[in-house]
């Protein structure tokens, strides 16, 4: 008989019988609370996005002005 099938680690009832214990939450030091570099976009990309947003809004305002004046 294959003992691996009846090993307690592979037995679903043995896993279900073990109580789940939660790890206590500890306060992180201030240095660890600082945002990681992976959490935010690079500064160059942020600047480009802001410039593109402003430029697109100016272009949209220009087109609105053209249609407003032409339709008048």
Beta strands, then each sheet from edge to edge (+ up, - down):
end
